[in-house]
Amino acid sequence: MIGCATLIATTPARADNEANAKDLFARGRELRANNDCGSAVPLFRKAYSIYPNGLGSLRNVAECEEQLGHFASARRAWLDVKRALITLPPDAKYDGWDKDAEEAAARLKPKVATFIVDVYVKSPEGEALANEKSGVEVFVNGESVGTALVGTPLERDPGSYRIRSQVRDAEPVEQEVTLGAGDNPHITMRLVRTPPPAPTTVASDPGKGRRTLGWVLTGVGGAALIAGGATFLLRNSAKSDLDDKCPTHDGCDPSLRDTVDRGKTMSTLTTILVPVGVVAAGVGITLVLTSRSSSSTATASSLTVSPWAGGASATLRF
């Protein structure tokens, strides 16, 4: 059932294609009879494309192209006729066509220009002839001929041709050539691939980290000194209150206990904050002043901090 359905569906399509091809062929023959091969060729080509078994359309393409002086196109059409006769079942109406095609192709060959384009691609790794894996594109008068035809003979009618080769990461190369009947020049083109630019890197500044740390320590030291100053003032305020109410600081009223505790706490904080602030600020300023930028050589240095009673000392050695 499936085979029958397929046969029923395809048979009308084939019949329609054959009928349409015959209509196109008839219109083409009429134009050719009126010496208008230029308009007839597209009709013959269309007829052959929709019905390849109709070799009459292809033969008319070959004869019309030769009449128009398009010898390369005519030669290709005759060779197509010869190849098609090999694949089609024998048909009496095509008797002798293989000989006609062979003779026509041989007759037209001297009138056809042939050229070979070799494209070399140069990269940092070396230079090599382009192949299908190289990504090279070749255009002849704007028409792409792909990469597979690089290095193979290309037949064209006599005339001027602009050949362009291109590939990614390279400047396109163009060359113009004028071909006469029977010419067979060998054209060599070279594409130079430019490697992508290396990513731009910013030179590191070895002194940047020291300067940053220096500014942080300077800020911390400044804050500690400000806090130490505040606790020193609060300590003096508590001492002043105690001096006013209990000058001897002995046998004072128990209500003054909070004042005494506040004074001791502020005194302890002052003793801690002021030396820490001095050391931090000093070290920070030293780091900022002694840091080196990337354009100069950093000088190795060492810092020694020595504690002492009630404070600390800092020594910087270069």
C-alpha positions, 0 to 999 in steps of 0.5 A, a space after each residue: 500500500 505504501 509503495 502504491 501511494 508513493 507511486 501515485 504521489 510522484 507520478 503526477 509530479 514527474 509529469 508536471 515537471 516534464 510538461 513544464 520543461 517542454 513548455 520552457 524548451 519550446 519558448 527557448 527554441 522560439 527565441 533561438 530561432 529569432 537569434 536571441 540566444 541570450 534570452 533563450 539560455 536561461 529558459 533551457 537551463 531552467 528546463 534541464 534543471 527541472 527535468 534532467 532526462 531532457 538532454 535536448 535542453 542541455 545541448 541547446 545551452 551548449 550550442 547557444 553559449 558557443 554562438 554567444 562566444 561563451 566558449 568556456 560555458 559552452 565547453 562545460 555544457 558539452 562535457 555535461 552532455 557527454 557525462 549525462 549520456 553515460 548515466 541515462 538509459 540508451 535512447 535512439 534520439 540521442 544516438 551520436 550525441 556522445 561523439 558530437 559532445 566530444 568533438 565540440 569539447 575538443 574544438 572549443 578547448 583552444 578557445 578557452 582560457 585556463 588559469 590556476 590560482 595557488 594561494 599560500 598562507 603565511 603564519 608565525 608557524 610558517 608558509 603552506 599552500 591553502 587547502 580546504 582546512 585553511 579557511 581560504 576563500 577565492 573569488 573570481 569577479 565576485 563569484 566564490 570558487 571555494 577552496 577545493 579549486 585552489 591549485 586546479 585549472 579553472 576554465 574561463 572565457 577570454 576577458 579580464 578577471 579580478 581574483 580575490 583571496 581572503 582568510 580570517 586574520 589576514 588582509 585580502 589580496 586581489 589581482 587582476 588578469 586579462 585572459 586571451 584564448 588559449 592562455 593558461 597563466 599560473 597565478 600565485 597569491 600570498 596571504 599573511 596571517 597576523 596573530 591577534 595582539 597579546 592582551 595588554 597588561 598593566 605593569 605591577 607597582 611593587 610600591 603600591 601595596 606598601 603605600 596602601 598599607 602606609 595610608 591605612 596605618 597612618 589613618 589608624 594611628 591618627 584615630 588612636 591619637 585622637 581617641 587617646 587625646 579624648 581619654 586623656 581629657 576625660 581622665 583629667 576631668 575625673 581627677 579635677 572632680 576628685 581634687 575638688 571634693 577630696 584633695 587628699 585622695 584619702 578617706 574620700 566619700 564613697 559617692 566619689 567611687 565612680 569618679 575614681 573608677 572613671 579616672 583609672 579607666 581613662 588613664 589606662 586607655 590613654 596609656 594604650 592608645 597614645 603609644 599605639 597611635 604614635 607607632 602606627 602613624 609613624 610606621 604608616 608615614 614611613 611606608 608612604 615615604 619609602 615606597 617605590 613606584 614601578 619605574 624605580 627599583 624598590 629598596 629592601 627595608 626592615 622595620 623593628 618595633 621595640 616596646 618599652 615601658 609606657 610606649 614603644 619605639 620604631 626603627 626602620 633600616 634600609 
